């Protein structure tokens, strides 16, 4: 009997090891910015950011779990340790890097001016000088607005199109995908200026003390890019810019 105990013990150990699951990586998003992060018709959180985060997590040896939160709770929860990663089209800035750790950039976009169509309306960024220019919040859109010599107007979220059509502002500064979407939905009343104002790189956001996690995520991002997975996800969610895309983001 004594001789069988080590074998049974070994079998139990091997059995437990075989059933071991990878650690969970909690990924938070507000899922409000299609096609990067959204809730689909079946109620599932998806989009380019979220699916890329899932792929990165699996490649890095984690089991991804996505939680959808209000935007205001994404970063406070990150600092409190209630989740591990934020995947919500967050621009990498020097100011934000004082508080958070970022992955390597996974997408480059730019801030764009939306204007009214018609004669006498601005056709270039240069023609925005002295005009009433609006942006929401204090993020990258507001920072890009400050680069233009004009009358700066603080907007609330969702006021850009309304303010333009009501002639309360002459230009609205916003991410290129929001700019193009607004123009396409406006029945030719609005257009996005062709030249981007300022480039912005999106990164996954981590707590400052998660350098170990940053290294694993960056290694997986690089591998998935080399394997073509990132390009496939861009095509799947329509975030690759085709030949008819009206905006040019310049270096």
C-alpha positions in Angstrom: 0.0 0.0 0.0 2.8 2.4 0.9 4.3 1.8 -2.6 1.2 3.1 -4.3 0.9 6.3 -2.4 3.6 8.2 -4.4 2.0 7.1 -7.7 -1.5 8.2 -6.6 0.1 11.5 -5.4 1.8 11.9 -8.7 -1.4 11.2 -10.6 -3.3 13.8 -8.5 -0.6 16.4 -9.1 -0.6 15.7 -12.9 -4.3 15.8 -13.0 -4.5 19.1 -11.2 -1.8 20.5 -13.5 -3.6 19.3 -16.6 -6.8 21.1 -15.5 -5.0 24.4 -14.6 -6.4 27.4 -16.5 -4.5 30.5 -17.5 -4.9 33.6 -15.3 -7.7 35.9 -16.2 -6.9 39.3 -17.6 -9.7 41.8 -17.0 -10.1 44.2 -19.9 -12.3 47.3 -19.4 -13.9 49.4 -22.1 -16.8 51.8 -22.3 -17.8 50.3 -25.7 -19.1 53.6 -27.1 -16.9 54.3 -30.2 -17.6 52.1 -33.1 -15.9 50.4 -34.9 -13.2 50.4 -32.3 -15.3 49.4 -29.3 -19.1 48.8 -29.2 -21.9 46.6 -28.1 -23.1 44.5 -31.0 -26.7 43.5 -31.8 -26.4 40.4 -29.6 -25.2 42.5 -26.6 -21.6 41.4 -26.8 -18.7 43.9 -26.4 -16.6 43.9 -29.6 -14.8 46.1 -32.0 -11.2 46.5 -33.2 -9.8 47.5 -29.8 -11.6 44.9 -27.8 -10.9 42.0 -30.2 -7.2 43.0 -30.5 -7.0 43.1 -26.7 -8.6 39.7 -26.5 -6.1 38.3 -29.0 -3.1 39.9 -27.2 -4.3 38.5 -23.9 -4.6 35.0 -25.2 -1.2 35.2 -27.0 0.4 36.4 -23.7 -1.0 33.4 -21.8 -4.1 35.0 -20.2 -7.8 34.2 -20.4 -9.4 37.5 -21.5 -12.5 38.8 -19.8 -14.1 42.0 -21.0 -16.1 44.3 -18.6 -18.1 47.3 -19.9 -18.0 50.4 -17.7 -18.8 54.1 -17.8 -15.9 56.1 -19.2 -15.4 57.8 -15.9 -14.9 54.5 -14.2 -12.3 53.1 -16.6 -9.3 54.8 -15.2 -10.2 55.1 -11.5 -10.9 51.3 -11.6 -7.5 50.8 -13.3 -5.7 52.6 -10.4 -7.8 50.8 -7.8 -6.9 47.4 -9.4 -10.4 46.3 -10.2 -9.3 45.6 -13.8 -6.0 45.1 -15.6 -6.2 46.9 -18.9 -8.3 49.7 -20.5 -9.0 49.2 -24.2 -10.9 52.3 -25.3 -9.1 54.3 -28.0 -6.9 56.1 -25.4 -4.4 58.5 -27.0 -0.9 58.3 -25.6 0.2 61.7 -24.2 3.0 62.8 -22.0 0.5 64.1 -19.5 -1.3 60.8 -19.2 2.0 58.9 -19.0 2.6 60.6 -15.6 -0.4 58.6 -14.2 -0.7 55.5 -16.4 1.5 53.0 -18.2 0.8 52.5 -21.9 1.4 49.6 -24.3 3.2 50.2 -27.5 0.9 52.0 -30.0 -1.5 49.8 -31.9 -3.2 52.4 -34.1 -2.4 55.9 -35.4 -5.2 58.3 -36.0 -5.5 62.1 -36.1 -7.7 65.0 -35.0 -9.7 66.6 -37.8 -11.8 69.7 -38.3 -15.4 69.3 -39.4 -16.9 72.3 -41.1 -20.1 73.3 -42.9 -20.3 72.9 -46.7 -21.1 75.8 -49.0 -19.4 78.9 -50.2 -17.5 81.0 -47.8 -16.9 78.1 -45.4 -13.2 77.2 -44.5 -11.6 74.8 -46.9 -8.2 74.4 -45.2 -6.8 74.4 -41.7 -5.2 77.8 -42.4 -8.6 79.3 -43.1 -9.7 78.4 -39.6 -7.6 81.3 -38.2 -9.8 83.7 -36.2 -12.9 81.3 -36.5 -14.9 79.9 -33.7 -13.6 76.5 -33.0 -15.1 73.9 -30.7 -13.9 70.8 -29.0 -15.2 68.6 -26.2 -13.5 68.0 -22.9 -9.8 68.5 -22.1 -8.5 65.5 -24.1 -6.6 65.2 -27.4 -9.3 67.0 -29.4 -9.1 70.0 -27.1 -5.3 69.9 -27.3 -5.5 69.9 -31.1 -7.9 72.9 -31.0 -5.3 74.9 -29.1 -2.9 74.5 -32.0 -5.2 76.7 -34.2 -5.3 80.5 -33.8 -9.0 81.0 -33.3 -11.8 81.6 -30.8 -11.8 78.4 -28.7 -15.2 77.1 -27.6 -15.7 74.5 -24.9 -18.4 71.9 -25.9 -20.1 69.1 -24.1 -20.1 65.6 -25.5 -22.5 65.3 -28.4 -22.7 69.1 -29.1 -20.3 69.3 -32.1 -22.7 68.6 -34.9 -25.5 70.5 -33.3 -23.3 73.6 -32.7 -22.0 73.5 -36.3 -25.5 73.3 -37.9 -26.7 76.0 -35.6 -23.8 78.3 -36.6 -22.7 78.5 -33.0 -19.2 77.4 -34.1 -17.3 77.4 -37.5 -15.3 74.2 -36.9 -15.5 71.2 -34.7 -12.3 69.3 -33.8 -12.7 65.6 -33.3 -11.1 62.2 -34.1 -11.0 61.4 -37.8 -13.4 58.5 -37.6 -16.0 60.6 -35.8 -15.4 63.4 -38.3 -15.9 61.2 -41.3 -19.0 59.6 -39.8 -20.5 63.0 -39.0 -19.9 64.3 -42.5 -21.4 61.1 -44.1 -24.6 61.3 -41.9 -25.1 65.1 -42.5 -26.8 64.9 -46.0 -23.9 66.9 -47.4 -24.3 69.7 -44.9 -20.9 69.0 -43.2 -17.5 67.9 -44.4 -14.2 66.9 -42.9 -11.2 68.9 -43.9 -8.7 66.7 -45.7 -5.6 67.4 -43.7 -5.3 66.2 -40.1 -4.4 68.7 -37.4 -2.5 66.4 -35.0 -1.7 62.7 -35.0 -2.7 60.6 -32.1 -1.5 57.0 -31.2 -3.8 54.7 -29.3 -2.4 52.4 -26.7 -3.8 49.9 -24.1 -3.7 51.5 -20.6 -2.2 49.9 -17.5 -1.5 51.0 -14.0 2.0 52.5 -13.5 3.3 49.5 -11.5 2.4 46.9 -14.2 5.7 47.0 -16.1 5.7 43.2 -16.2 2.3 43.2 -17.9 3.3 45.9 -20.3 6.3 43.8 -21.5 4.1 40.8 -22.1 1.5 42.8 -24.0 4.1 44.6 -26.1 5.7 41.3 -27.1 2.3 39.8 -28.1 1.4 43.0 -30.0 4.6 42.8 -32.0 4.1 39.1 -32.7 0.4 39.5 -33.8 1.4 42.4 -36.1 4.1 40.3 -37.7 1.7 37.4 -38.2 -0.8 39.7 -39.9 -3.5 39.3 -37.2 -3.6 43.1 -36.5 -4.2 43.8 -40.2 -6.9 41.1 -40.4 -8.7 42.8 -37.4 -8.4 46.2 -39.1 -10.1 44.8 -42.2 -12.7 43.0 -40.2 -13.9 46.1 -38.4 -13.3 48.6 -41.3 -10.6 50.7 -39.6 -8.2 50.4 -42.5 -8.4 53.5 -44.7 -9.4 52.8 -48.3 -8.6 54.9 -51.4 -11.8 57.0 -50.9 -11.0 57.9 -47.3 -11.4 61.7 -47.2 -8.8 62.4 -44.5 -5.0 62.3 -44.6 -3.1 61.9 -41.3 0.4 63.4 -41.8 3.5 62.5 -39.8 
